[in-house]
Structure formats: C-alpha cells, structure tokens
Amino acid sequence: MSASFDDLIALGSSADVSGWDFAWLAGRATEERPPWGYARQLADRLAVASASLDIQTGGGEVLAEAAVVPPTAVATESWPPNIARATRLLHPRGVVVVADPDEPPLPFAEAAFDLVTSRHPATIWWDEIARVLTPGGTYFAQHVGPANVFELIEFFLGPQPEARLGRRPEAEAAAAEAAGLRIVDMQTARLRIEIHDVAAVVYLLRKVIWWVPGFTVERYRDRLRDLHDRIESEGPFIAHATRHLIEARKL
C-alpha cells in the first residue's frame, strides 16, 4: 500500500535540506548524470593547481571528493547552513571557507588563483572570475543550462517563456570571452529526471528555492495534490535537467 498524500507531504516537509547532497532522494527520484564526469575532472585539475577557488561551493561535497587540493585552496558560499556544513567538511582538508554574498567583488586580490571552479553557480560574474585568475589560469565549471527542470517548474508556475531563454551556453561563452577569457571546451547535456512521489517534490522545492520562489506547502497544496494524483495514476513525473561543462582560460 502506497503512502498517503498527507504522509508524503509531512515527510518531504521534515527532511533536512541543508548542504548540496541529494542522497535523501534515493528511491524517490533519479537523475541521469552528465557523460563527462565533472567531479573526476575537477579532481584532476586540483591535483596540479597551485592556488584554487571554488565559487558557491554549497556544502562543499563535490570539492571534498578530490583526493588532493592545492597548497592554497579557498571556497566561497553565501547560505549560512551551507557555510557551516562546508566548513566542517573542508577545513580538515585544508580548504578555507569564506562567507561571501555572491555579489561582486570577490574578496580576493587580482591574479590570486590559477584555477577557479564552480558546480551549478546561481550567478556568474565573468569579470570577477577573470580578475582573480592568473594570466593563463583556468575556469572550469559545470553550469545549469536553459529551461532546467521546467516541466516541474511550469507545473506550479505556468508557462515561463522568458525564463526559458536564460542560461544558454552560447550566451555564457560570449560573456566569458567579453571578460577576457578564451573558451577551451564546451559540452552540453539534456538529462532525464524521474520523480516517484510528492515527498521528493516538496524536498526539492524547499531545497532549490529559486525553482518556485516563495514555495510553501500551504500555498501550493492544491497543486501538490494534483501532482500526487497524477503520479499515482500515470507513474513517475518526468522532467529534464540541462547542464553544460565549460572550460575557459584567461588570456
């Protein structure tokens, strides 16, 4: 017998959403992974860098996977629960975590790092990335692409035609080049997501707060009920994540 709507809502509402680890979703939702293996490639670059900066590190989970970090290694984060989590995880590895509001300027000197990285940054300040990179230094990141998970977002918000135009890789490449970076590599992927119950939806919308701004269970309870009924009758809710891998070098 499947769990009731109210039980699933309560479960998703009580889950811990701090950090950037989605392990809680095991058995409730799946997401196809990009083909390029960002964490592995990040580890390879960290192993040969002399000074690195990871922007918007979240809870530090991806950076912590690297076996070796440079002699100077820094990460920034803006959300207090993530700052605390990243500090606990990364300080023992010798990575300094800096509380930063994700607004220019970055609190570092010019040409301070030969490697700047980020996984799924919410905002991308190309001029600042270029400023803190050494000449010949590398920006290596995995970005969220256009219309990411819009099947779910538009289920709650309705059509979002203007928002669908954002985060296009070609526009980001042009902005990077305008800031003085040269694109070395750009790869894109569209990845299948399956959501198996409404608890996963509540968890996701509490955690990824920019998908449905102002989300609360009370505000969207009717829509959550509609989604629960749809999953019960039709099976998993299908959405698609978009990602692009970008590597750029400072001229």
Secondary structure as UniProt FT lines:
FT   HELIX           5..14
FT   HELIX           23..25
FT   TURN            26..28
FT   STRAND          29..31
FT   TURN            35..36
FT   HELIX           38..46
FT   TURN            47..48
FT   STRAND          51..54
FT   TURN            58..59
FT   HELIX           61..64
FT   STRAND          72..77
FT   HELIX           80..90
FT   HELIX           91..93
FT   STRAND          96..99
FT   TURN            110..111
FT   STRAND          113..119
FT   HELIX           126..132
FT   STRAND          133..144
FT   TURN            146..149
FT   HELIX           150..157
FT   TURN            161..162
FT   HELIX           163..165
FT   HELIX           169..178
FT   TURN            179..180
FT   STRAND          181..195
FT   HELIX           198..207
FT   TURN            209..211
FT   TURN            213..214
FT   TURN            217..220
FT   HELIX           221..234
FT   STRAND          237..250
//
